[in-house]
Amino acid sequence: MSPFEKADKARQLLDDAMFRAVMDDIRMGLVSKLEASAIGDVEVHHETALTLQLLKQIPVLLQRYIDDHEVEKKRHEQDEWIERAKQRLTPWRR
């Protein structure tokens, strides 16, 4: 998958209401699990906290795909501009 395709799919997911609803439902389920667990159940608390932290990373990673593509696109535009400027200035250098 190309960086453009990755960024496009990531943008579609982040903009998708169903995806956001699923992420919210998963989070609420994990919070409910944490609230319902026994106070001394360290294993469940730890596992649930880790899962919540991983869940938060999904949209962060999707946004990174989008941002990385945008940076690469701007870098490519800048490189093209510099190359055109060099070509225009070459006749004056002689």
C-alpha positions as CSV (number, residue, x, y, z in Angstrom):
1,M,0.0,0.0,0.0
2,S,1.4,3.4,-1.0
3,P,1.7,6.2,1.5
4,F,-1.1,8.0,-0.4
5,E,-3.4,5.0,-0.1
6,K,-2.5,4.6,3.6
7,A,-3.2,8.3,4.3
8,D,-6.5,8.1,2.3
9,K,-7.7,5.1,4.2
10,A,-6.7,6.5,7.5
11,R,-8.6,9.7,6.7
12,Q,-11.6,7.7,5.8
13,L,-11.5,5.8,9.0
14,L,-11.1,8.9,11.2
15,D,-13.9,10.6,9.4
16,D,-16.2,7.5,9.6
17,A,-18.9,7.8,12.3
18,M,-19.2,4.1,12.6
19,F,-15.5,3.7,13.3
20,R,-15.7,6.4,16.0
21,A,-18.8,4.8,17.5
22,V,-17.0,1.4,17.6
23,M,-13.9,3.0,19.3
24,D,-16.2,4.7,21.8
25,D,-18.1,1.4,22.5
26,I,-14.8,-0.5,23.1
27,R,-13.6,2.2,25.4
28,M,-16.8,2.3,27.4
29,G,-16.8,-1.5,27.7
30,L,-13.2,-1.4,29.0
31,V,-14.1,1.3,31.5
32,S,-17.1,-0.7,32.6
33,K,-14.9,-3.8,33.0
34,L,-12.5,-1.7,35.1
35,E,-15.3,-0.3,37.3
36,A,-16.9,-3.7,37.8
37,S,-13.6,-5.4,38.8
38,A,-12.7,-6.1,42.4
39,I,-10.6,-3.5,44.1
40,G,-7.7,-5.9,44.6
41,D,-7.8,-7.4,41.1
42,V,-4.5,-6.0,40.0
43,E,-4.2,-8.2,37.0
44,V,-7.6,-7.0,35.5
45,H,-6.7,-3.4,36.3
46,H,-3.4,-3.7,34.6
47,E,-4.7,-5.5,31.6
48,T,-7.6,-3.1,31.1
49,A,-5.3,0.0,31.5
50,L,-2.9,-1.4,28.9
51,T,-5.8,-2.1,26.5
52,L,-7.1,1.4,27.0
53,Q,-3.7,2.9,26.3
54,L,-3.4,0.7,23.1
55,L,-6.9,1.8,22.0
56,K,-5.8,5.5,22.3
57,Q,-2.9,4.7,20.0
58,I,-5.1,3.6,17.0
59,P,-6.3,7.1,16.0
60,V,-2.9,8.6,16.8
61,L,-1.3,6.1,14.4
62,L,-3.9,6.8,11.7
63,Q,-3.3,10.6,12.1
64,R,0.4,9.9,11.8
65,Y,-0.1,8.2,8.4
66,I,-2.0,11.3,7.3
67,D,0.6,13.7,8.6
68,D,3.5,11.8,7.2
69,H,1.9,11.8,3.7
70,E,1.2,15.6,4.0
71,V,4.8,16.3,5.0
72,E,6.1,14.1,2.1
73,K,3.8,15.9,-0.3
74,K,5.0,19.3,0.8
75,R,8.6,18.1,0.6
76,H,8.1,17.0,-2.9
77,E,6.4,20.3,-3.9
78,Q,9.4,22.2,-2.3
79,D,11.9,20.0,-4.2
80,E,10.1,20.7,-7.5
81,W,10.0,24.4,-6.8
82,I,13.8,24.4,-6.1
83,E,14.5,22.5,-9.2
84,R,12.4,24.9,-11.3
85,A,14.2,27.8,-9.7
86,K,17.6,26.3,-10.5
87,Q,16.6,25.8,-14.1
88,R,15.5,29.4,-14.4
89,L,18.7,30.7,-12.8
90,T,21.1,28.5,-14.8
91,P,21.3,30.8,-17.9
92,W,22.3,33.7,-15.6
93,R,25.1,31.8,-14.0
94,R,27.2,31.5,-17.3
